[in-house]
Amino acid sequence: MKKYCQVMKIRKNAGLYLILGLLFLLPIFTKAAPTNTSKIDTVTLENPLKNVSSIEGLLVTILNIVEILMIPVVVFFIILAGFKYVTARGNSTKVGEATRALTYAIIGGVLILAAVAISDIIQSTVESF
């Protein structure tokens, strides 16, 4: 019986093992090396703080960067809450966890958007004087 359970665990995770294996072999399949090495494009990174001339501008720029980084995180947690709802299958404790996860994700997204909106309001008010 113990051996049967081990085989079932391996079968249950076989898809995960297959996906992970393919991800590790992906560079080999795609031949990630450039074909023409004589014309390699140079990549330049621009400084996002180049146009910042005041502390207010620095704070707004940092807040915009945080917004850009956090919106995909919020979307990920909303999708994760949806998967929790689907996998709950009517179990009241798991449905409660999924509801809590969705609530926290939405509250986090609203807080991020509210912070950006408040900073824009404060910046426009200060600039008007």
Secondary structure as GFF3:
##gff-version 3
##sequence-region A 1 129
A	DSSP	alpha_helix	2	12	.	.	.	ID=ss1
A	DSSP	alpha_helix	14	30	.	.	.	ID=ss2
A	DSSP	three_ten_helix	37	39	.	.	.	ID=ss3
A	DSSP	alpha_helix	55	88	.	.	.	ID=ss4
A	DSSP	alpha_helix	92	128	.	.	.	ID=ss5
###
